[in-house]
Amino acid sequence: MADQPKTAEPGRARLSPRKKQQVSRVIQYVVLAAALVALVLYADWGSLAQNFAKVDVARETLPDLFTVALRNTIIYAVGGFVFAFLLGLLLALMRLSQVGPYRWISLVYIEIFRGLPALLIFLMITFLPLALPGFAVPGGTYGQGILGLGLVGAAYQAEVFRAGLQAVPKGQTEAARSLGMSATRAQVTVVIPQAIRMVIPPTTNQFVSLLKDSSLVLFLGVSGEYVELAKFGNDLASQYANATPIMVAGVTYLIVTIPLGYLASRLEGRKGRTR
């Protein structure tokens, strides 16, 4: 007689993939809830509030938090971004140039400044007066901060621009040339504007990165009217022996960076829908 097909034993029926997924999700929720309960029960909330959220200390950060620290952070970030934007565009054009030395110079710059920690760049800037006697960065402390952020940001922005320039259809250039435009004019009036529009989302993210990297300016030895958020919070934390100013500085960063990050996501989503 032919073998009878085996049937699943009672109580040992295999779970469907969907059921397994539901069980896995329930287990994850239980573990997460248990972790939250443990955090609530065992954390010393009074001590945390005293050391990280002391209202009296937080009040001492005002109004300099906004009139000095945040203002300087924005100055460093915007100045560094403009520098990185212009130098990055130039490097991207050099990288795509048919002239070999231009490509090599651009490639070497990008690889070096993307490979080095940003902190080292700022430390090197502090030694420029020793290496070049009589040389001073224009703009003083602001100029040094903007230079450091711009040099680092340009290497990343160059790659963003290179991707944008390569994404512009070659037919756009051919159409411009057929209208009698020179190669340079077609690049400036047709290709580059389209490339800039394409890279607005990643460029916004690049600005957010520079805004956070502006905290490295503290390694330039800034003080007084030149401090940015990180240095401002650290100085007051040392003065009051309390971490509340650092928390306040962190929250201020988030007030600026979260909306910018959301804007970049919206722009990226809009760009994806229009493709």
Residue pairs with C-beta under 8 A, 6 or more apart in sequence:
8 14
15 23
51 242
51 243
51 244
52 243
52 244
52 247
53 244
53 247
54 242
54 244
57 236
57 240
57 242
57 244
57 245
58 244
58 245
58 248
60 236
60 240
60 245
61 232
61 233
61 236
61 245
61 248
61 249
64 232
65 229
65 232
65 248
65 249
65 252
66 252
68 225
68 227
68 232
69 227
69 228
69 229
69 231
69 232
69 233
69 249
69 252
70 229
70 252
70 256
72 225
72 226
72 227
72 228
73 211
73 214
73 228
73 229
74 211
74 256
75 142
75 146
76 142
76 145
76 146
76 149
76 214
76 217
76 228
77 149
77 207
77 210
77 211
77 214
79 142
79 145
79 146
79 149
79 150
80 145
80 146
80 148
80 149
80 150
80 153
80 210
80 213
80 214
81 149
81 150
81 153
81 206
81 207
81 210
82 150
83 146
83 147
83 149
83 150
83 151
83 153
83 154
84 149
84 150
84 151
84 152
84 153
84 154
84 156
84 157
84 206
84 210
85 157
85 203
87 150
87 151
87 154
87 157
87 158
88 153
88 154
88 155
88 156
88 157
88 158
88 160
88 161
89 157
89 158
89 161
89 192
91 106
91 109
91 110
91 154
91 155
91 158
91 161
92 106
92 157
92 158
92 159
92 160
92 161
92 162
92 165
93 161
93 165
93 187
94 102
94 103
94 105
94 106
95 102
95 103
95 106
95 107
95 110
95 158
95 162
96 103
96 162
96 165
96 166
97 103
97 106
106 158
109 154
109 155
109 158
110 155
110 158
110 159
112 155
113 121
113 151
113 152
113 154
113 155
114 155
114 156
114 159
118 148
118 152
118 213
118 216
119 216
119 219
121 148
121 151
121 152
122 148
122 216
122 217
122 219
122 220
123 219
125 137
125 144
125 147
125 148
125 220
126 144
126 219
126 220
126 221
128 135
128 137
129 135
129 136
137 143
137 144
137 147
139 146
141 220
141 222
141 226
142 226
144 217
144 220
145 214
145 217
145 220
145 222
145 228
148 216
148 217
148 220
149 210
149 213
149 214
149 216
149 217
152 213
153 206
153 209
153 210
153 213
156 206
156 209
157 203
157 206
160 199
160 202
160 203
160 206
161 195
161 196
161 199
163 199
164 194
164 195
164 196
164 198
164 199
165 191
165 192
165 195
167 195
167 198
168 191
168 194
168 195
168 198
172 190
172 191
172 194
173 183
173 186
173 187
173 190
173 191
175 190
176 185
176 186
176 189
176 190
177 183
177 186
181 189
181 190
196 203
198 271
200 267
200 271
201 264
201 265
201 267
201 268
201 271
202 264
204 260
204 263
204 264
204 267
205 261
205 264
207 260
208 257
208 260
208 261
208 264
211 253
211 256
211 257
211 260
212 253
212 257
214 228
214 229
214 230
215 228
215 229
215 230
215 231
217 226
217 228
217 230
217 231
218 227
218 228
218 230
218 231
218 234
222 228
222 231
223 231
227 235
229 249
229 252
229 253
230 249
232 245
232 249
233 245
233 246
233 247
233 248
233 249
233 250
234 245
234 246
235 245
236 245
237 243
237 244
237 245
237 246
